């Protein structure tokens, strides 16, 4: 018997019976009760080719070895309370044996249909959220299944990829695999309403690869955590995956303009040049101008240009000359049936019994490249040498990447994950340190190869389309995943929430545009615009400007409580201030309340003389200029947002930075705030000036010498009486604003 008991979590494995149990200890339950069993079952292997379906020990020369040990890292308060489980199989026969999967867990958990499960989608566009265990996302249409669904997963189960977490009356159990270079790991769950429990299998698929005599194959290591909240467990797991797989996490995230959501495939080189000129006239601070789909003659024929494009190098040089990083979209593993590549090299395609595998609808039939074919490897190198070295693009959006991981017959005897990483790794080697944004990609197997990752479905110029699945383009579908995949940001890559659409000519309401702007601003991912710049009015331009520059990151509150968490908080470490976005994701107006005492230090909650300052940055305002003391409550439109900047009120009344024109309260840009001898000093780490809102209570007032450089307004701020709100324009570096007491 092997047993590892760390207080919050315990795992026991009996090699004689093959039984494995997971327990939540008294520490995790915050009580003196005996440990509670959170999983009971077995482990083993599945054989391919219709052989015996399961083995959990030494049978016919296949030896299963199990390792159970404490996680080897310091995780704060819960230190070593997570446990790692690895299963290996060794072939001691005289013949190769083909394996379908290693079952790291196969049994039941005491979570019933009404308990909740965090479901992580298969690829970028696949929905990710917390559901009741007996719930399902809307079914995918047959034509979209190859794109959105892991076709190897069972249709009668709820499947979560790479990570899952169960929460409810039994407690919280977070499970996730740490290694993703060899398997498209998944968790299959089937609720049993009668028994009030759920069947759970944690799988490392091996896709029928052979292990030769004497060869040993290990599963990915499974992290088991019964000692943290669902959010903390996901964040800890992602941090370890990132460290283990050498995640590429850029210091800064890109901002920019993308052609897709206005021009779609009807784009020309002149359209790009026009928008570059319009951006220059606008003088908005962006990094990248990225050309999307439409320049190529067919998927697969990336170096053959469509009408409207004469020279990619000339276009690239024009963009660069205007001061922007030129970016380019490709779908390197996704092939049009009528492309020249498909006609001339059918042997390069992934097949099933000799026929090309259906890779999901796009421009007629679409196929997938077999990335294990040596000639495909050479073609990828040549293609990206052209894109990076000849054309000069070093910001690359790579789309429809899931195609390399589809089930099928390959040239090499490797798993789907190995084929995928070989293809993406070939591109990474070819482009060097060029920036890669993955899209339509199996996420965790991309770690270490992609700099950024699209984390949700395409956004769209509308909120939803009735009857569509949760993976289809829609603002609502993008929002769902941005909220629920924030745990990946700056641990596995930088998140890409997709583009903002702020032009007038969409079906989006102003509250919907504002809520997405707040979500992008407070979570700190890539920030791109995708409108024809000439169609953006002054209000749209101002809204987008208020999301720049990106902050480091933000925290989504309520992950695990439901499908759409409704709070996002961005902290400003310099002085403890925060930006709190409170969303109304419902289809009806709803009253929304933000209590600053939940986010900033307001002293004794009974101390009515010192409630925190709040400033309403988005949404309806009752107080003049949005300033108030204590809780803020407003009616918020459907799919809208109440965005409140909160700052603790000092014990001794004096001027305090409350908010900023920046929607995230300049959380990463204001790096130091001090008060001494009547001088408020603010250090700004930014390339451009930013507007800050300062509350000035009695008896203070701005010195005469500074008054011409600021806008001020007297307002009533609750129990504290009259307070000035002053808007300062802070310059990069240290700013000093002098105040004096009234005579």
Secondary structure, 3 states (H helix, E strand, C coil): CEEEECCCEEEEEECCCCEEEEEECHHHHCCCCCCEEEEEEEEEEEECCCCCCCECCCECCEEEEEEEEECCCCCHHHCCCCEEEEEEEEECCCCCEEEEEEEEEEEEECCCCCCEEEECCCCCCCCCEEEECCCCCCCCCHHHHHHHCCCCCCCCCEEEECEEEEEECCEEEEEEECCCCCCCCEEEEEEECCCCEEEEEEEEEEEEEEECCCCEEECCCEEEECCCCHHHHHHHHHHHHHHHCCCCCCCCCCEEEECHHHHCCCCCHHHHHHHHHHHHHHCCCCCEEEECCCCECCCCCCCCECCCCCCHHHHHHHHHHCCCEEEEEECCCEEECCCHHHHHCHHHECEECCEECCCCCCCCCEEEECCCCHHHHHHHHHHHHHHHHHCCCCEEEECCHHHHHCCCECCCCCCHHHHHHHHHHHHHHHHCCCEEEECCCCCHHHCCCCCEEECCCCCCCCCCCCCCCCCCCCHHHHHHHHHHCHHHECCCEEEECCCECCCCCCCCCHHHHHHHHHHHHHHCCEEEECCCHHHCCHHHHHHHHCCCCCCCCCEEECECCECCCCEEEEEECCCCEEEEEEEECCCCCEEEEECHHHCCCCCCCCCHHHCCEEEEEECCCCCHHHEEECCEEEEECCCEEEEEEEECCCCCCCCEEEEECCCCCCCCCEEEEEEECCEEEEEECCCCCEEEEEEEECCEEECHHHHHHEEEEEEECHHHCEEEEEEEEECCEEEEEEEEECC
